[in-house]
């Protein structure tokens, strides 16, 4: 298993190995991360948090752009799926987007699974 780490503020996230019981350290946002010395892994699936999600695959994040940079970089380099995880009440009709926003492949909540393909909900 791996968890995301911020190595440089303007770079994609890096996924470091993590096992139950491993020490986690707080990053600049007080989010717990594996130690930088841990082995870097390349995940096949990344679960993406957010505040709001829409049915076309966009999300409103927390303002740093970390996941958008990560999705763009990894989608161009690896075969990987990005899954937004939320509660149903966080799914709205349309999230305001900007040019750098990246779409997810799936959105999962307690009531449904949305598969996003070719810019359309399926």
Beta strands, then each sheet from edge to edge (+ up, - down):
strand 1: 2-5
strand 2: 14-17
strand 3: 24-26
strand 4: 32-34
strand 5: 45-48
strand 6: 52-54
strand 7: 59-60
strand 8: 81-85
strand 9: 91-92
strand 10: 106-108
strand 11: 113-117
strand 12: 120-121
sheet 1: 1+ 2-
sheet 2: 3+ 4-
sheet 3: 5+ 8+ 10+ 11- 12+
sheet 4: 7+ 6- 9-
end
